[in-house]
Amino acid sequence: MKEMPSITVQTQRGRFHYYQRRVPQDILRNVDADTRASVLGTSSAMIKRYLGDNKREALKKAAELWGAQNDLFDQLRGKGTSKPTVEVTDAVLEAIAWRVFKDAREALEEGARSKPTLNLVSLAEGFEITTDPWRDGLNHDDWSRDTLARVAYELRQHDIELPEESPRFIQARGLIATAILEAHKAALGRIRGEPEDATSLPRRDPGAALVAPPDDDSLPVTEIHRRWEVERAPQPRTAMEWKTTFTLFVQVVGDKPVAQVTGVDVRAFKDALLLMPTSMTKRYPGRTLPEVVAQTQQDDSIARVTPATIGKYLNALKSVFAWAVANSYVPSNPASGITVNRKGGSKTRLSFNADDLAKLFGSPIYTANERPRAAGGEAAKWLPLLGLFTGARLEELGQSLASDIRYQDGIWYIDINELDHRKSLKTQGSRRQIPLHPNLIRCGFLGYVAQCQGGSLFPLLKPDQYGKITGNWSKWFNRYKRDVGVIIPPKAMKDFHSFRHGFKDACRAARIGEEVHDALTGHTGGGIGRRYGSEKVPLDVKAEAIAKVWFEVDLDHLYGGVTVEL
């Protein structure tokens, strides 16, 4: 019997499909990690594969993976010889259905809320399509192979094997179908903020009826991380970084039951990180953190990771263990209070000074119309100018469309929004309208916009592996600024975000009120007075303010561009 493939869709300036599947509990309990790794390709409790951005192809690949893994699971079980370990009663089946309901509702709700934009209409339509097969089964006794496979899978999680025609299986499929339908209904209602309706499912405490799952406090660290990841559905880059954290942690202290992890373990992890070389996986492929530390700890010439990086690893541990505490897996957070001294380790981001700006805007990109490879075509010219005169974040600018350059009451402005599915913003307060600085118009920016004919402002930008539209361009810019001679003092950093810092400095120098320059940059101020009246600063007020912003840089060689009516 084939089971139901699970595809997770994570969206960030595009659509990425991932296959993920839990390793059955009986295999986790009875098969050691090394054997699982040799057969399944992973020792963790979750199998996850990237399937690309084409949904049709992703579904096909998922079905193939699912079938192949069924055979591997049977191989690990000794070709399916495991026997039920619980007596199948009404209470047991109701408890399984109740657990399916709770897990599905929480996963659906958290997954929807984690998305940068949430379209309730599309969400409801998606839920309707997903639940159609279950509705057909309940209403018309038309059970698809996928729904029956899902029922068998949920039963197998508790070491229950039943023939499909047996009365208990028929009872189970009705309960689980109801659980999934009501989970979707409840999740959508909670997302909409509607009062929660009572479910028709019997509220059975799974712990009172089910024997098969292991005690929560005996779950290994990797399983706790896996459950956190399933519930929180982090963005791809965060998921990768936190997976690295737990891989390193397990290398140091082992994949022990979460209840056995102590502050001593976390401290040992921190001590190992303090001796961890930079780019360890590239420089020492196939080696664990303890192995590399043992080999290199006496070599003072090797660069080590910064305190800021170590702080990120520790914060990832704290967050997942805090989630484990909140979900009653452990009574306390073993990582609480363990920090790293960042004195002298972190770098201060500086604004570009007048000499830096002269080098950047006097470079061949602006004087000889050069467009280096990897610079994204015209993005090489316009992104730095836009960063200088708008103070906007790099990704906000890079994802902009020509249609975001608008005209109202005699004012040209750029509309920072997330109306297109490929866009996302850092915060809700990031939505804003920024009037175009007169110098941008003098440089011919409106003429360039007209050439884009309503499409992307920077169509040659290629997203990085995480879907970030300006990820690769940012790396190019950091190289280019060094090539043109931008000097960065020790313990400091200068990157594209330095334009944003410089814009804030220029606003203060022009005596622009904090409320206005916060509105220009998308910062949320904390003053009580901001909460009264309209939250928006009028466009004409912002236009008047931005015209006062001045930088000590000569742009005369760029003036004279064509201004057009769009």
N, C-alpha and C positions, 0 to 999 in steps of 0.2 A: 504494500500500500504506500502510495506517495503522500507526503505531508505537504502542508501549505508553506510556500516560500514567503519570507518576510523581507520586504524592501523598505528601507528607510530613505526618505527624500530630504536632503538638506539643501537649502537654497541660499546662495550668497552670490549676487550678481550672475545668476545662472542657475542651473538645476543639476545637481549631482546625485546619482543613485548609488546607494550602498546596500549590499545584501548583509543581513546579520541574522544569526541563529544561535540560540542557547544550546549548549551541550547538555543533553539530558542529565538529570540529577543522579540517576543510578550509575552512569558512567563516571561522573565527577566523584562519586563516593567510592567506587570499586576499582577504578583504574588510575594508576599513578600518573603524575604530570608528565614524566619523561615518555611514557608509552603513548599518552594522548598526543603529545607533541610530534612523535614520530609517525603517527597514523593520520592525525587531523591537520598537522602543520601549525598547531598552536596548543599551548598548555593551559590557556585561560578558559574561562567558562563561557566565553562568547566568541563565535567565529564571525569575522567581519571581512567583507571583500568589497573593493571599489568596482562598480559596474559601468562607469561611463555616464554620459549625459543623454543617451537615447533611451527612453523608457521602454520601447518595444524590445530593443536588444537586451536591456537590463532584465526584463521579465524572462526572456528566453534563457539568458545566462543563469538567472536565479533558479529556474526550474532544473537546469542541468546540474548545478551545484547541489541542490537539495536532494536529488535522486542519488547522486554519487555519495553524498554524506550519509544517507540512510544505510548504504552498504557498509560504509566504514563504521557506523555505529553498531551495526549487527556484528561486524568483525570484532569490535571491542567488547561486545556483550557475550562473545562466544556463540555467535550466530543465533541470537534471539532466544537463549534458553532461560532468561531470567523469569522468575515467577512472581505473582502478586504477593505483596507483603502486608496488605490490609484487606480486611473483609469489606466487600462492596455493599454498603448500606445506603439508605436514603440520606442519612446524615453526611456520609463521606461524599456523595455526589453533589449534595447541596453546598458543602464546604468548598469543593473544587470550583463550582460555578461562582460562588461568592468571591473567591480569590481571583478568578478570571475577570469578573466585573470590576473589582477594585483596581487591579493592576492595569486593565485596559483603560479605565476612566482616567486614572492619574497620568498614564503615559500619553494619552490623547490630549489631555488638557495642557500638560507641561510642554509637549511637543509643539502645540499650536501657539502657546504664549511665547516660546523661545524664538519664533520667527521674527525677522526684522520688521515685516509688515504682515498684518493679519486682515484678510478679506473674509468677512463672515459668510458672505454669499457663496464664495468658492469653497470655503471650509464645509459648509452645510451640503453643498453638492458632492464634494468628495466623500463625506461621511455616508451619503445616500448610496453612492455607487459601491462603496466598500461593504455595506451591510445588505445589499440586495440578495446575495446568495443565501444569507441566513434567513432573510424574510421569506424567500421562496421555500426554504425547507420547512419553516414553521407553518406557513399558511397553505402550502400546496403539497407538502410532503415530497418536495422535489429537492433532494439533497445532492449537491455537487460532490465530486470526489475531493475537492479541496476542503469543503466544510467537514466532511467525514474524517479527512486526514487530520484536521485541526482538533477535532474531538478526541481522536485516538492519541494525538500528541499530548494533549492536556492530561489525559488519563495516564499515559506512560510516564509523565513527570512524577507520578506517585506509584510507579511500578504496578499499574493496573493494565492488563491486557484483556480485552473483551471482543468477542465476535460482533460484527456490525449488526447481525440480525438478533442478537440477544436482547431481552427486555431491559437489562440494565444499561446497555449501550444506547438503546433508543431513548431511555430516560435521560441519560447523560447528554445526548445531542440536543434534546429540547431545553435542558437547563443551561447548557453552554451557549446555545443560540440566543436564548433570552438574555443571558448575561452580556453578550457582545452587543446586542441591539440596545439594551438599556444603558450600557457604558457609553456608547456613542451619543445617545440622547442626553444623558446626564452631563457628559463633558461639554457638549454644545451649549446646554443651558447654563452651566457654570461660567463658561467663557462669556456668554451674553449678559451675565449678572442676574439671571432669572432665579426665582425661588426654586429650591430643589424639590422635585417630586419624589414621593416615596417609591421605591422599587418593589416590584412584585416578587423579587427573589427572597427566599428564606435567608435571614441573616445568621449564617452559621460561622462560628469562630473556627477558621481552618485549623488552628492549633489544637482544638478539642477533638477533631475527628481524623486528621491526617497524620499518618505515621512516617510516610516515606521521606519528606524533605528533611534535611539536616537541621539541627538547632541553629538559630540565627547567629549565636555567638561562636559557633564552630565554623562559620563561613570563612574562607581564606580572604586575605587582603585583596587579591585580584578579583574575586567575586563581588566584594563590596564596591570596588572601583567600577566594575562592569554594571552593577545595578545603578550606581550614580549616573553613569554615562547614558544608560537607557532612559532614565527619568528626565535628566536635564537636557539631553540632546544638544551638546555644545557645538559650536561652529567647528568646521574641520581642523583649523589650526589649533584651537584650544584642545580639541580631542587628542590631537597628535602630541602636543606638549605635555598634557597630563598623563597620557599613556606612557610617555618616556619617563616621567617622574616615578610612576609606580613600577616600571620595569627596573629602574635603577634601585628603587627602595627594596624590591624583592631580591635583587642581586646581593644587597648588603645584609639584610636580616632574614631572608627567606619568605616564602609565601605561607606564613603561619596564620592560624585562626585569628580573626580580627580582635577577639577578646584577649588574646595573649600579647598583643602589641603594646609596648610600654613607652614611656618617655625615654628610657635608656636606648630603645631601638631607634627612636627618632634622632636622638643625639648622636648615635653611631652613624646614622645616615648623614647627618650634617657634617660630622668630622670627615667622612669619606668625600663629601662634596667639596670641602675646603681644599682637598688635594687633587681634585679632578682636573685633568688637563683640558684646555679648550679644544673643541672639535674632536672629542675623544673617539666617537664612533668612526670618523673618517681616518684618524691617525692610527687607531688601534682596532681595526675591524675584527669582530668575532670575540673580543675580550670583554670580560665583565668589569664593572667598576672596581671591585676589590682587587682583581688581578692587575689592572692598570695602575692603581695606587701603589700596590706592592712593588711594581717594577719602577715607578717614576718618583716615589716620594723623596728620595735623596737627591734628586736632580733639580737644583735651584734655577737652572736655565729654562725650564719648561714653564710656559704661561699657564696659569690656572684660571678657572672660571671666576667671574667677578662676584662679589657679595650680592649684587643685585640679582644675578642669575640664581644664586643659591636661595635668595629670598623667594623667588618665584617657585622653586621646587618645594620649599617648605610651606608656602601658602597653598599650593595645590594639595599637599597632604592634609593641612589643617581644614581646608574646605570639604574634602571628601569625608574625613573623620567627623567633622561637624555635622554633615548630612547623616552619617551613620548614627550619631548620638540622637539627632532629631527624629530618626526613624526607628529608634529603640533597638539598634543592633548592639550598641555598647553603651555603658553608663557615662563615660567621660571621654574627652578628646585627648589622646596621648601626645598630640603635637602642640597642644596649647602651651603658650608661654615660651616655646623654643624659637629663638630668633637668631639672626646673624648680625654681627656688628658691621654696619655699612659705612662706618666712618672711613673716608678716604677711598671708598670703593665705587661709589656712584658718581656719575658724571653730570655736570650741570649743563643744560641746554642753553646756548647763548643765541641772541639775535645776530643777524648779519650786520656788520658795521659798514661804514661808508666805503672802506677799501675792499671789503668782500663784494659789495654790490657793484663796484666799478669793475672788478674782475669778472663777475658773472655776466653782467649786461654789456661788457666790452669784449666778450669772448667771440670766437668765430661764428657761433650760432647767430649772433646779433649783428656782427659786422661783415660777415662773408656768406651769410645764409646757409651755413653748414647744417646738415641734419645727420648726426652720427647714427650708426647702427644701434639698435636697441633703445633709441631715444624717442620712439613713437611718432616720428614725422614732426608735424607742427606742434605737438605737445612739448617738444624741446624748447620752443620759443615761448609759447603762451602760458604754460603752467607756472613757470617762475614769475612771469609778470602778473598773472592772476593772483598767485600767492602773495606777492608783494602788496598789491593794491586792494585786495579783499580780505586778507587774513583768514581765508577759508581753509579747511583741512584738505589735504591732498586728494583723498578719495572722493570728497564732495565735488571737487573740481573735475577730476578725471572721469567721473561717471555722468557728467552733465551732458545734456542734449542741446542742440541748437535752439530747440523750442523753449528751453529754459531761459533764454535771453529775451526779455520782454520789455514792453514800452507802456508806460501809464502816466498820464498827466504830465507829459513832457520829460519823464525820467526813464532812462534805460537802466535795467537792473537784471541781476542773475537770480533766478528763483531756485533756492536749494530745497529740493523736495525728494520724495521717494515714491512718486506716482508711477514710475516704470518698475516692472518686476525685477529688473536687473540692478536696481538701486537699493541702498540701505543707508541709514544715518546712525550716528553714534548714539544720540539721545532724541527724545521727542522735541526738546528745545532747539535741536539743530535745524528744524524747518524755519526758513527765514528768507527774506528778500534783501539782497545787498545791491545798492545802487552802484553803477559802474563809475569808477573814478574817472575824472576828465582825462587823465593821462592815458588810460586804457583806450579811450575813444580816439585820442590823438594818435595813438600807435596803430590805429587801423583795425581794432578788434572787431568792430561791427562788420567790416568788409569780410573778414575771415569767417564770421558766423554765417554770413549770407552764402558763402561758398559751400558750407556744410549741408545746405538744402534740407534742414529740418532733422537730420540724423544726429549721430553722436558728434560731439565737438572734437573728439580725439579717437577716430575709428581705428588707428593703427596701434593703440595700446592693447597689449595681450595680457589677459589675467594670469596671475601666478597659480601655483598648484592649489591654493586655498580659495580661488575665485576672486581674489582682490584685484580690481582692474588696474591699480597703480602699483602693485607690489613689485613687479619687475622694473618699472620705470624708476621707482624710488632708489633701487640699487644702482641703476645707471647714474642717476643724479648725484648720489654720494661719491661715485668714482669721478664724475666730471668736475665736481666742485674742487676736488683735490688736484685734478689735472690742471685747472686754470689758476691754481695758486691760493685758494682760500686757506688761510692759516687757522688752525684749531689749537688753542692752548692746551697744556696738560690738564687732565681731570675735567675736560669740557667736551661738548659735542655741538656740532652744527649740522643740521639736515634741513629738509624741506619745511619741517615744522618751525624752524627758526624764522621763516617769513611770518608766521602767525604771531610769534613772540614780538617780532619787530613791529608788526601792525598794532599790537596793543600798546607798545611803547610810543609809537607815533600818535596814537589817539590820546594818550595821556599828555604828551608834549603839546598837542593842539588844544588842550584844555576841554576835551570832549567829555561830557558827563559819563559816569560809569554805566548808567542805565542804557545810554545810547550805544556805547561801544560794545557792551555785552549783547545788545540786540544785533549788532553787525556781525559779531563773531559766533553767536549761538551759545553763549554762556548763560547759565541761569543764575541770576543774582539771588542773594539770601535776604535782602532787606524786606521787612514787613510791609513797607509802603508799596512794594512792587505787586502785592497781592490785591490791591484795590484798583478798581477801574479797569480799563482795557489793558491787556497784557502786551499789546503791540505798540511799538514806537512807530509813528506815521512815516511813510516812505519819504515824504519831503523833508522831514526832520533828519532822517538818516542821510539823505542826499546832501543836505547842507553840511552835515558833519563830515562826511567822507571827503568832500571837496577841500576840507582844511588839512587833511592828512598829507604830510610832506616827507620826502626822503631825500637824503643828500646823495643823489646819484644823477649823472648826466644821461638823459635818454633822447637827446636831440637827434641822434642818428636814426631813431626809430619813428620820429614824428612824420606826419604827412601821409599816413595811411588813408585809404579811401573810407569815408563814412557813407553808409547807405541806409535807405529806409527798408526795414524788413517787413 
